[in-house]
Amino acid sequence: MSLFTTHKEEWLLRELTLQNNDAFAELVKLYFPVVCHYASGLLSQQAQVQDIAQESFIALWRYQGRFDSMPALRKFLFITTRNACLNANRSRERELLRNHAVAANEMDNDGQRQLVEAETLALIYQEVALMPARMKEIFYLSVEEGLSLQEIADKLKLQLQTVKNQKYKAFELLRKKFGHDPKVLQLLLRLLLPF
């Protein structure tokens, strides 16, 4: 179905052959909404509708003068729009798959990191269980309850320096046991610092 009369179509085709900007502007004015409507039915991302329509008209501008009839021109315009929409949808699907793969990989890496950290923590706690009672208590208050050295000293009614010394000795015992393993050492530093 044409938006133009036969006389108008002949004029438009002739003027497009001459690269008349006014004729092209009239064609865009009438067909742009139609192309946008067509593209919106094909695109998964509606934000791209006008961009795709503009690209289709740019392609049409490059090919003007090569059409012997308005149906041929419209066919070119709609095929160009359809292909651009299909390409945009495929590109979007690839992007979504890539994002999903990255997210799945990050979740796998995060889950694996958490598992390694939990196992490492279990090894540390096995060693802490073997420490003298006061040292063990200071370790737990510091790590488990997150108390500062001063808070531990106040709670246990000890000198601040005694708490510092006990925490340092706990760290030294654990460092001697696990110092060869950088993952364990990193976790120890996070748990026990600052002194």
Backbone as ProteinMPNN parsed JSONL, in Angstrom:
{"seq_chain_A": "MSLFTTHKEEWLLRELTLQNNDAFAELVKLYFPVVCHYASGLLSQQAQVQDIAQESFIALWRYQGRFDSMPALRKFLFITTRNACLNANRSRERELLRNHAVAANEMDNDGQRQLVEAETLALIYQEVALMPARMKEIFYLSVEEGLSLQEIADKLKLQLQTVKNQKYKAFELLRKKFGHDPKVLQLLLRLLLPF", "coords_chain_A": {"N_chain_A": [[0.846, -1.177, 0.0], [0.637, 2.132, -0.899], [1.722, 5.327, 0.256], [1.598, 7.467, -1.312], [0.345, 9.179, -4.264], [0.14, 7.965, -7.666], [1.277, 9.818, -9.441], [2.742, 11.38, -7.644], [4.495, 9.423, -6.693], [6.042, 8.91, -9.0], [7.263, 11.405, -9.347], [8.703, 11.503, -6.923], [10.475, 9.278, -7.15], [11.95, 10.12, -9.383], [13.099, 12.502, -8.404], [14.561, 11.521, -6.256], [16.469, 10.088, -7.632], [17.905, 12.192, -8.585], [19.048, 12.976, -6.287], [17.65, 14.712, -4.545], [17.236, 16.516, -1.717], [14.878, 17.465, -0.532], [12.9, 15.783, -1.512], [13.736, 13.392, -0.408], [13.48, 14.029, 2.299], [10.712, 14.28, 2.46], [9.945, 11.667, 1.953], [11.066, 10.389, 4.206], [9.636, 11.688, 6.21], [7.057, 10.668, 5.828], [7.395, 7.839, 5.846], [8.988, 7.191, 8.052], [7.619, 6.873, 10.627], [6.177, 4.555, 9.988], [8.176, 2.67, 9.484], [9.387, 2.642, 12.0], [7.295, 1.566, 13.519], [7.149, -0.968, 12.344], [9.723, -1.95, 12.995], [9.551, -1.969, 15.776], [7.966, -4.143, 16.263], [9.687, -6.192, 15.777], [11.983, -5.991, 17.303], [13.743, -6.863, 20.308], [14.674, -5.057, 22.114], [13.274, -2.141, 22.715], [14.33, 0.388, 22.837], [16.043, 0.666, 20.748], [14.629, 1.128, 18.442], [14.23, 3.626, 16.985], [16.875, 4.172, 16.272], [17.488, 2.014, 14.588], [15.61, 2.492, 12.553], [16.585, 4.945, 11.597], [19.087, 4.113, 10.631], [18.22, 2.478, 8.557], [17.078, 4.339, 6.81], [19.358, 5.79, 6.195], [20.786, 3.862, 4.775], [19.013, 3.643, 2.646], [19.269, 6.201, 1.523], [21.852, 6.062, 0.543], [21.459, 4.278, -1.533], [19.681, 5.511, -3.221], [18.032, 6.309, -6.27], [18.412, 3.972, -7.491], [16.128, 2.573, -7.715], [13.317, 1.354, -9.438], [10.688, 1.523, -8.933], [8.159, 2.447, -6.52], [7.246, 0.276, -4.895], [9.563, -1.348, -4.992], [11.403, 0.3, -3.716], [10.196, 0.522, -1.157], [10.282, -2.175, -0.437], [13.061, -2.572, -0.258], [13.583, -0.838, 1.891], [12.124, -2.007, 4.018], [13.187, -4.595, 4.116], [15.838, -3.999, 4.732], [15.44, -2.848, 7.24], [14.325, -5.037, 8.639], [16.504, -6.861, 8.574], [18.416, -5.405, 10.025], [17.143, -5.32, 12.497], [17.072, -8.059, 13.151], [19.817, -8.556, 13.326], [20.443, -6.859, 15.479], [18.957, -8.079, 17.514], [20.239, -10.586, 17.618], [22.765, -9.758, 18.393], [22.162, -8.701, 20.893], [21.306, -11.039, 22.197], [23.711, -12.487, 22.191], [25.211, -10.807, 23.835], [23.766, -11.027, 26.227], [24.147, -13.763, 26.747], [26.918, -13.778, 27.055], [27.161, -12.108, 29.308], [25.764, -13.671, 31.136], [27.401, -15.919, 31.237], [29.737, -14.789, 32.279], [28.771, -13.926, 34.766], [28.044, -16.398, 35.873], [30.543, -17.598, 36.006], [31.812, -15.86, 37.762], [30.264, -16.344, 40.014], [30.879, -19.008, 40.411], [33.625, -18.77, 40.927], [33.524, -17.14, 43.207], [32.092, -18.781, 44.968], [33.864, -20.921, 45.123], [36.06, -19.619, 46.229], [34.99, -18.945, 48.732], [34.6, -21.489, 49.78], [37.249, -22.448, 49.966], [38.192, -20.572, 51.782], [36.631, -21.199, 54.03], [37.5, -23.802, 54.599], [40.172, -23.251, 55.18], [39.875, -21.633, 57.407], [38.839, -23.509, 59.157], [41.105, -25.119, 59.558], [42.732, -23.282, 60.865], [41.253, -22.834, 63.223], [41.435, -25.355, 64.349], [44.081, -25.393, 65.197], [44.012, -23.231, 66.971], [42.46, -24.288, 68.973], [44.256, -25.843, 70.337], [45.789, -24.094, 71.746], [46.942, -22.323, 74.745], [44.53, -21.629, 77.357], [43.93, -18.836, 77.992], [45.071, -17.453, 75.83], [43.64, -18.572, 73.734], [41.078, -17.662, 74.416], [41.37, -14.882, 74.123], [41.93, -14.777, 71.414], [39.45, -15.705, 70.329], [37.679, -13.716, 71.285], [38.639, -11.522, 69.936], [38.538, -12.276, 67.183], [36.046, -13.658, 66.746], [34.093, -12.126, 68.144], [34.851, -9.625, 67.476], [36.028, -7.709, 69.103], [37.917, -4.895, 70.259], [41.376, -4.517, 71.209], [41.526, -3.086, 73.607], [38.904, -3.365, 74.555], [38.849, -6.101, 74.993], [40.766, -6.319, 77.004], [39.47, -4.865, 79.017], [37.181, -6.455, 79.399], [38.244, -8.909, 80.224], [39.628, -8.088, 82.379], [42.383, -7.496, 82.249], [45.739, -6.299, 81.683], [46.309, -4.012, 79.008], [48.656, -4.396, 77.525], [49.19, -7.086, 78.066], [47.103, -8.367, 76.738], [47.743, -7.602, 74.129], [50.217, -8.902, 73.859], [49.442, -11.628, 74.124], [47.758, -11.939, 71.921], [49.577, -11.428, 69.896], [51.355, -13.581, 70.285], [49.631, -15.701, 69.681], [49.215, -15.213, 66.991], [51.85, -15.573, 66.075], [52.267, -18.32, 66.652], [50.397, -19.454, 64.898], [51.368, -18.441, 62.503], [53.831, -19.748, 62.338], [52.942, -22.333, 62.007], [51.39, -22.203, 59.65], [52.706, -20.542, 57.902], [53.934, -21.144, 55.475], [51.959, -21.319, 53.622], [50.479, -19.117, 51.548], [47.734, -18.399, 51.273], [46.574, -19.073, 53.729], [48.044, -17.466, 55.387], [47.288, -14.914, 54.488], [44.593, -14.916, 55.269], [44.9, -15.132, 58.028], [46.151, -12.691, 58.59], [44.076, -10.938, 57.918], [42.239, -11.664, 59.867], [43.531, -11.221, 62.332], [44.853, -8.746, 62.382], [44.325, -5.279, 63.137], [46.986, -5.366, 65.567]], "CA_chain_A": [[0.0, 0.0, 0.0], [1.464, 3.326, -1.041], [1.28, 6.546, 0.927], [1.648, 8.505, -2.34], [-0.378, 8.944, -5.518], [1.042, 7.505, -8.729], [2.015, 10.99, -9.927], [3.691, 11.736, -6.577], [5.53, 8.381, -6.674], [6.937, 9.139, -10.142], [8.059, 12.583, -9.006], [9.607, 11.142, -5.838], [11.539, 8.416, -7.69], [12.785, 10.947, -10.256], [13.851, 13.434, -7.57], [15.545, 10.745, -5.484], [17.547, 9.791, -8.575], [18.701, 13.422, -8.652], [19.487, 13.194, -4.907], [16.941, 15.881, -4.037], [17.061, 16.39, -0.268], [13.482, 17.699, -0.177], [12.157, 14.56, -1.821], [14.113, 12.397, 0.606], [12.877, 14.466, 3.56], [9.292, 13.944, 2.397], [9.869, 10.209, 2.092], [11.355, 10.097, 5.613], [8.522, 12.19, 7.012], [5.904, 9.771, 5.699], [7.674, 6.431, 6.113], [9.713, 6.954, 9.304], [6.75, 6.25, 11.638], [5.815, 3.204, 9.54], [9.368, 1.831, 9.696], [9.529, 2.494, 13.454], [6.268, 0.61, 13.956], [7.589, -2.282, 11.863], [10.899, -2.353, 13.787], [9.168, -2.232, 17.171], [7.429, -5.499, 16.321], [10.768, -7.164, 15.572], [13.098, -5.807, 18.236], [13.575, -7.199, 21.722], [15.031, -3.837, 22.832], [12.522, -1.051, 22.091], [15.157, 1.596, 22.816], [16.797, 0.693, 19.499], [13.712, 1.274, 17.314], [14.528, 4.803, 16.161], [18.229, 4.027, 15.711], [17.39, 1.075, 13.464], [14.896, 3.192, 11.481], [17.514, 5.916, 11.022], [20.077, 3.366, 9.847], [17.556, 2.019, 7.335], [16.963, 5.477, 5.902], [20.718, 6.104, 5.719], [21.057, 2.882, 3.715], [18.177, 4.025, 1.512], [19.891, 7.383, 0.925], [23.031, 5.613, -0.221], [21.012, 3.517, -2.703], [18.651, 6.219, -3.981], [18.281, 6.358, -7.704], [18.537, 2.606, -7.997], [14.816, 1.937, -7.629], [12.476, 1.645, -10.595], [9.3, 1.693, -8.49], [7.995, 2.634, -5.07], [7.263, -1.029, -4.203], [10.957, -1.794, -4.857], [12.006, 1.149, -2.685], [9.642, 0.091, 0.136], [10.815, -3.515, -0.156], [14.43, -2.362, 0.212], [13.524, -0.2, 3.201], [11.652, -2.942, 5.037], [14.163, -5.7, 4.239], [16.976, -3.426, 5.463], [15.005, -2.702, 8.635], [14.206, -6.383, 9.213], [17.845, -7.415, 8.781], [19.05, -4.663, 11.128], [16.495, -5.777, 13.734], [17.559, -9.413, 13.441], [21.209, -8.424, 13.786], [20.424, -6.255, 16.824], [18.476, -9.113, 18.448], [21.311, -11.578, 17.79], [23.819, -9.108, 19.177], [21.651, -8.629, 22.271], [21.343, -12.397, 22.747], [25.119, -12.815, 22.459], [25.607, -10.021, 24.998], [23.143, -11.638, 27.4], [24.84, -15.028, 27.009], [28.242, -13.436, 27.586], [26.971, -11.617, 30.675], [25.374, -14.811, 31.962], [28.596, -16.749, 31.43], [30.628, -14.065, 33.195], [28.161, -13.975, 36.1], [28.153, -17.774, 36.366], [31.949, -17.815, 36.325], [32.101, -15.12, 38.991], [29.629, -17.056, 41.124], [31.689, -20.2, 40.655], [34.865, -18.335, 41.562], [33.198, -16.659, 44.541], [31.755, -19.965, 45.761], [35.1, -21.671, 45.341], [36.864, -18.834, 47.172], [34.376, -19.09, 50.046], [34.872, -22.854, 50.248], [38.662, -22.498, 50.363], [38.33, -19.781, 52.998], [36.02, -21.953, 55.134], [38.41, -24.903, 54.926], [41.347, -22.646, 55.799], [39.453, -21.21, 58.738], [38.723, -24.721, 59.972], [42.471, -25.494, 59.945], [43.196, -22.307, 61.867], [40.553, -23.093, 64.486], [41.996, -26.585, 64.942], [45.305, -25.002, 65.896], [43.649, -22.365, 68.092], [41.928, -25.171, 70.025], [45.392, -26.401, 71.056], [46.497, -23.014, 72.451], [46.582, -22.141, 76.161], [43.163, -21.127, 77.532], [43.844, -17.372, 77.93], [45.398, -17.07, 74.463], [42.488, -19.008, 72.95], [39.974, -16.768, 74.739], [41.669, -13.582, 73.501], [41.757, -14.986, 69.972], [38.015, -15.77, 70.031], [37.065, -12.407, 71.517], [39.104, -10.637, 68.876], [38.094, -12.713, 65.861], [34.617, -14.006, 66.715], [33.242, -11.034, 68.618], [35.318, -8.379, 66.88], [36.362, -6.722, 70.133], [39.229, -4.265, 70.161], [42.292, -4.96, 72.261], [41.127, -2.426, 74.849], [37.654, -3.995, 75.001], [39.201, -7.433, 75.527], [41.446, -6.07, 78.281], [38.441, -4.47, 79.992], [36.29, -7.588, 79.661], [38.967, -9.954, 80.968], [40.314, -7.427, 83.492], [43.816, -7.685, 82.015], [46.458, -5.14, 81.173], [46.266, -3.916, 77.552], [49.876, -5.004, 76.982], [49.042, -8.543, 78.182], [46.229, -8.774, 75.625], [48.542, -7.46, 72.906], [51.213, -9.983, 73.837], [48.772, -12.912, 73.887], [47.286, -11.953, 70.526], [50.766, -11.554, 69.06], [51.846, -14.958, 70.412], [48.693, -16.545, 68.927], [49.538, -15.013, 65.578], [53.149, -16.198, 65.814], [52.065, -19.777, 66.611], [49.688, -19.773, 63.658], [52.266, -18.145, 61.387], [54.813, -20.835, 62.251], [52.255, -23.531, 61.523], [50.833, -22.041, 58.302], [53.437, -19.498, 57.179], [54.333, -21.596, 54.141], [50.791, -21.24, 52.742], [50.1, -17.702, 51.458], [46.29, -18.207, 51.475], [46.308, -19.117, 55.158], [48.676, -16.279, 55.956], [46.408, -13.779, 54.167], [43.407, -15.0, 56.121], [45.348, -14.812, 59.388], [46.365, -11.26, 58.68], [42.759, -10.288, 57.95], [41.573, -11.971, 61.134], [44.22, -10.782, 63.538], [45.337, -7.369, 62.369], [45.542, -4.778, 63.752], [47.304, -5.915, 66.889]], "C_chain_A": [[0.89, 1.238, 0.0], [0.868, 4.495, -0.272], [1.206, 7.707, -0.065], [0.733, 8.147, -3.505], [0.631, 8.5, -6.559], [1.902, 8.652, -9.241], [3.104, 11.38, -8.92], [4.826, 10.706, -6.519], [6.531, 8.582, -7.797], [7.853, 10.327, -9.861], [9.118, 12.227, -7.962], [10.766, 10.29, -6.351], [12.505, 9.232, -8.559], [13.68, 11.875, -9.419], [14.893, 12.71, -6.7], [16.737, 10.373, -6.358], [18.493, 10.982, -8.681], [19.265, 13.821, -7.29], [18.93, 14.496, -4.335], [16.657, 15.664, -2.553], [15.616, 16.585, 0.161], [12.637, 16.454, -0.417], [12.471, 13.484, -0.775], [13.486, 12.748, 1.954], [11.391, 14.131, 3.588], [9.083, 12.437, 2.569], [10.09, 9.806, 3.55], [10.18, 10.497, 6.485], [7.335, 11.222, 6.983], [6.202, 8.34, 6.135], [8.388, 6.166, 7.437], [8.813, 6.34, 10.382], [6.366, 4.807, 11.282], [6.972, 2.239, 9.8], [9.591, 1.615, 11.193], [8.527, 1.483, 13.992], [6.668, -0.815, 13.56], [8.746, -2.81, 12.72], [10.508, -2.695, 15.215], [8.563, -3.618, 17.334], [8.498, -6.573, 16.212], [11.857, -7.119, 16.637], [12.757, -6.248, 19.645], [13.882, -5.985, 22.598], [14.345, -2.649, 22.143], [13.327, 0.243, 22.011], [15.906, 1.744, 21.494], [15.935, 1.017, 18.281], [14.098, 2.448, 16.42], [15.917, 4.734, 15.543], [18.205, 3.122, 14.481], [16.699, 1.761, 12.286], [15.819, 4.204, 10.804], [18.563, 5.228, 10.153], [19.482, 2.888, 8.529], [17.419, 3.149, 6.334], [18.325, 5.937, 5.393], [21.097, 5.148, 4.6], [20.255, 3.216, 2.462], [18.777, 5.237, 0.788], [21.085, 6.991, 0.053], [22.63, 4.919, -1.526], [19.991, 4.268, -3.545], [19.053, 6.344, -5.444], [18.379, 4.984, -8.321], [17.196, 1.877, -8.013], [13.975, 2.338, -8.829], [11.008, 1.809, -10.218], [9.268, 1.899, -6.985], [7.919, 1.287, -4.342], [8.687, -1.56, -4.013], [11.666, -1.0, -3.763], [11.517, 0.713, -1.301], [10.19, -1.281, 0.532], [12.243, -3.406, 0.383], [14.424, -1.833, 1.643], [13.125, -1.202, 4.289], [12.58, -4.148, 5.202], [15.388, -5.226, 5.024], [16.647, -3.307, 6.948], [14.927, -4.065, 9.312], [15.586, -6.971, 9.52], [18.573, -6.719, 9.936], [18.458, -5.095, 12.473], [16.988, -7.166, 14.129], [18.99, -9.381, 13.959], [21.277, -7.857, 15.199], [19.966, -7.281, 17.859], [19.55, -10.166, 18.697], [22.437, -11.016, 18.639], [23.413, -9.036, 20.644], [21.699, -9.998, 22.934], [22.769, -12.807, 23.085], [25.611, -12.08, 23.702], [25.028, -10.629, 26.276], [23.824, -12.951, 27.763], [26.221, -14.784, 27.601], [28.132, -12.984, 29.03], [26.6, -12.753, 31.621], [26.58, -15.699, 32.26], [29.564, -16.098, 32.411], [30.088, -14.142, 34.619], [28.277, -15.375, 36.697], [29.587, -18.075, 36.782], [32.318, -17.096, 37.617], [31.485, -15.812, 40.191], [30.414, -18.31, 41.46], [32.969, -19.836, 41.392], [34.61, -17.874, 42.996], [32.874, -17.836, 45.456], [32.988, -20.782, 46.096], [35.985, -20.945, 46.362], [36.32, -18.992, 48.592], [34.637, -20.474, 50.631], [36.306, -22.974, 50.738], [38.86, -21.732, 51.669], [37.761, -20.523, 54.205], [36.919, -23.102, 55.567], [39.655, -24.386, 55.643], [41.036, -22.226, 57.235], [39.334, -22.407, 59.68], [40.108, -25.186, 60.449], [43.01, -24.567, 61.034], [42.557, -22.606, 63.219], [41.006, -24.396, 65.146], [43.243, -26.263, 65.738], [44.999, -24.131, 67.108], [43.145, -23.218, 69.261], [43.05, -25.76, 70.874], [46.159, -25.358, 71.881], [46.102, -22.98, 73.922], [45.244, -21.396, 76.276], [43.056, -19.614, 77.353], [44.089, -16.884, 76.506], [44.211, -17.385, 73.539], [41.316, -18.032, 73.158], [40.164, -15.395, 74.072], [41.484, -13.676, 71.985], [40.268, -14.939, 69.608], [37.326, -14.423, 70.223], [37.439, -11.418, 70.404], [38.47, -10.994, 67.532], [36.58, -12.92, 65.805], [33.719, -12.834, 67.095], [33.676, -9.681, 68.086], [35.674, -7.306, 67.885], [37.754, -6.154, 69.889], [40.099, -4.792, 71.305], [41.905, -4.355, 73.611], [39.847, -3.058, 75.413], [37.921, -5.381, 75.598], [39.854, -7.27, 76.901], [40.43, -5.715, 79.359], [37.575, -5.67, 80.377], [36.96, -8.647, 80.532], [39.722, -9.406, 82.179], [41.816, -7.719, 83.447], [44.43, -6.361, 81.571], [46.389, -5.181, 79.63], [47.478, -4.6, 76.922], [49.807, -6.533, 77.045], [48.193, -9.069, 77.028], [46.987, -8.697, 74.309], [49.537, -8.6, 72.772], [50.583, -11.329, 73.508], [48.292, -13.018, 72.426], [48.473, -12.12, 69.578], [51.313, -12.979, 69.089], [50.948, -15.926, 69.646], [48.993, -16.44, 67.429], [50.849, -15.701, 65.223], [53.032, -17.722, 65.74], [51.391, -20.195, 65.296], [50.569, -19.506, 62.433], [53.309, -19.231, 61.213], [54.189, -22.088, 61.667], [51.878, -23.391, 60.042], [51.585, -21.04, 57.428], [53.843, -19.87, 55.771], [53.191, -21.476, 53.127], [50.296, -19.799, 52.683], [48.594, -17.451, 51.682], [45.955, -18.168, 52.955], [46.867, -17.87, 55.822], [47.835, -15.028, 55.689], [45.199, -13.763, 55.082], [43.768, -14.651, 57.571], [45.535, -13.303, 59.564], [45.043, -10.505, 58.731], [42.077, -10.478, 59.287], [42.219, -11.242, 62.319], [44.736, -9.359, 63.528], [44.176, -6.41, 62.537], [45.735, -5.376, 65.152], [46.887, -4.946, 67.956]], "O_chain_A": [[1.797, 1.356, 0.824], [-0.352, 4.626, -0.168], [0.797, 8.809, 0.301], [0.39, 6.983, -3.713], [1.838, 8.64, -6.361], [3.105, 8.49, -9.451], [4.239, 11.671, -9.299], [5.985, 11.07, -6.32], [7.736, 8.443, -7.587], [9.058, 10.269, -10.103], [10.284, 12.6, -8.096], [11.921, 10.557, -6.019], [13.721, 9.057, -8.481], [14.871, 12.012, -9.696], [15.974, 13.241, -6.447], [17.875, 10.345, -5.89], [19.703, 10.825, -8.841], [19.885, 14.876, -7.153], [19.655, 15.278, -3.719], [15.929, 14.744, -2.18], [15.163, 15.947, 1.111], [11.765, 16.119, 0.385], [11.581, 12.763, -0.321], [13.013, 11.865, 2.669], [10.865, 13.74, 4.63], [8.155, 12.0, 3.25], [9.362, 8.961, 4.07], [9.772, 9.757, 7.38], [6.69, 10.992, 8.006], [5.346, 7.691, 6.736], [8.397, 5.028, 7.905], [9.217, 5.358, 11.005], [6.247, 3.952, 12.159], [6.763, 1.125, 10.279], [9.948, 0.512, 11.608], [8.87, 0.641, 14.823], [6.538, -1.748, 14.353], [8.747, -3.974, 13.122], [11.074, -3.615, 15.807], [8.634, -4.206, 18.413], [8.244, -7.737, 16.52], [12.568, -8.102, 16.846], [11.642, -6.044, 20.125], [13.387, -5.904, 23.722], [14.802, -2.205, 21.089], [13.022, 1.106, 21.188], [16.357, 2.839, 21.159], [16.47, 1.166, 17.182], [14.273, 2.272, 15.215], [16.118, 5.186, 14.416], [18.825, 3.428, 13.462], [17.146, 1.631, 11.146], [15.834, 4.308, 9.577], [18.887, 5.707, 9.066], [20.16, 2.891, 7.501], [17.62, 2.946, 5.136], [18.429, 6.425, 4.268], [21.663, 5.565, 3.589], [20.759, 3.088, 1.347], [18.784, 5.277, -0.442], [21.286, 7.533, -1.034], [23.37, 4.965, -2.509], [19.475, 3.703, -4.509], [20.227, 6.465, -5.794], [18.424, 4.849, -9.544], [17.147, 0.68, -8.299], [13.922, 3.511, -9.197], [10.181, 2.18, -11.051], [10.218, 1.571, -6.274], [8.483, 1.165, -3.255], [8.986, -2.16, -2.98], [12.436, -1.558, -2.981], [12.318, 0.553, -0.38], [10.519, -1.515, 1.695], [12.594, -4.065, 1.361], [15.165, -2.318, 2.498], [13.731, -1.231, 5.36], [12.739, -4.662, 6.31], [15.911, -5.95, 5.871], [17.472, -3.626, 7.805], [15.409, -4.231, 10.432], [15.805, -7.516, 10.602], [19.261, -7.366, 10.725], [19.177, -5.22, 13.464], [17.284, -7.419, 15.297], [19.335, -10.085, 14.907], [22.071, -8.316, 16.02], [20.52, -7.348, 18.956], [19.758, -10.594, 19.832], [22.993, -11.705, 19.495], [24.229, -9.282, 21.531], [22.087, -10.114, 24.097], [23.017, -13.403, 24.134], [26.334, -12.646, 24.522], [25.721, -10.732, 27.287], [24.056, -13.229, 28.94], [26.648, -15.479, 28.523], [28.907, -13.416, 29.883], [27.059, -12.798, 32.763], [26.758, -16.17, 33.383], [30.141, -16.77, 33.267], [30.837, -14.389, 35.563], [28.572, -15.526, 37.882], [29.817, -18.732, 37.797], [33.036, -17.635, 38.459], [32.092, -15.871, 41.26], [30.601, -18.645, 42.629], [33.356, -20.499, 42.354], [35.391, -18.181, 43.896], [33.335, -17.88, 46.597], [33.138, -21.274, 47.215], [36.58, -21.569, 47.24], [37.087, -19.154, 49.541], [34.868, -20.615, 51.832], [36.555, -23.536, 51.805], [39.594, -22.174, 52.553], [38.347, -20.481, 55.287], [37.084, -23.35, 56.761], [40.135, -25.004, 56.594], [41.833, -22.438, 58.149], [39.687, -22.32, 60.856], [40.267, -25.596, 61.599], [43.652, -25.005, 61.989], [43.242, -22.629, 64.242], [40.962, -24.52, 66.37], [43.445, -26.797, 66.829], [45.639, -24.266, 68.15], [43.391, -22.884, 70.42], [42.815, -26.14, 72.021], [47.073, -25.708, 72.627], [45.07, -23.528, 74.31], [44.879, -20.625, 75.388], [42.175, -19.149, 76.63], [43.386, -15.993, 76.028], [43.834, -16.58, 72.687], [40.652, -17.632, 72.202], [39.218, -14.827, 73.526], [40.947, -12.764, 71.358], [39.872, -14.22, 68.69], [36.485, -14.034, 69.413], [36.627, -10.586, 69.998], [37.935, -10.132, 66.836], [35.915, -12.405, 64.906], [32.705, -12.583, 66.443], [32.952, -8.695, 68.226], [35.629, -6.118, 67.566], [38.645, -6.837, 69.384], [39.609, -5.426, 72.239], [41.952, -5.035, 74.637], [39.735, -3.259, 76.622], [37.295, -5.777, 76.581], [39.531, -7.995, 77.842], [40.516, -6.206, 80.485], [37.275, -5.871, 81.554], [36.35, -9.207, 81.444], [40.371, -10.154, 82.91], [42.428, -8.123, 84.435], [43.734, -5.439, 81.146], [46.41, -6.257, 79.031], [47.352, -5.296, 75.915], [50.323, -7.204, 76.151], [48.52, -10.087, 76.417], [46.896, -9.598, 73.474], [49.681, -9.19, 71.701], [51.124, -12.088, 72.704], [48.414, -14.068, 71.796], [48.396, -12.851, 68.591], [51.689, -13.525, 68.052], [51.442, -16.869, 69.029], [49.02, -17.438, 66.708], [50.946, -16.345, 64.179], [53.63, -18.347, 64.865], [51.786, -21.18, 64.672], [50.523, -20.248, 61.451], [53.643, -19.604, 60.088], [54.836, -22.82, 60.918], [52.025, -24.339, 59.27], [51.137, -20.726, 56.325], [54.074, -18.986, 54.946], [53.423, -21.525, 51.919], [49.747, -19.301, 53.666], [48.218, -16.41, 52.22], [45.156, -17.342, 53.397], [46.241, -17.292, 56.71], [47.688, -14.179, 56.568], [44.825, -12.715, 55.609], [43.016, -13.953, 58.251], [45.122, -12.727, 60.57], [44.898, -9.547, 59.492], [41.413, -9.57, 59.789], [41.528, -10.716, 63.192], [45.031, -8.814, 64.591], [43.08, -6.74, 62.084], [44.791, -5.819, 65.807], [47.067, -5.219, 69.142]]}, "name": "protein", "num_of_chains": 1, "seq": "MSLFTTHKEEWLLRELTLQNNDAFAELVKLYFPVVCHYASGLLSQQAQVQDIAQESFIALWRYQGRFDSMPALRKFLFITTRNACLNANRSRERELLRNHAVAANEMDNDGQRQLVEAETLALIYQEVALMPARMKEIFYLSVEEGLSLQEIADKLKLQLQTVKNQKYKAFELLRKKFGHDPKVLQLLLRLLLPF"}
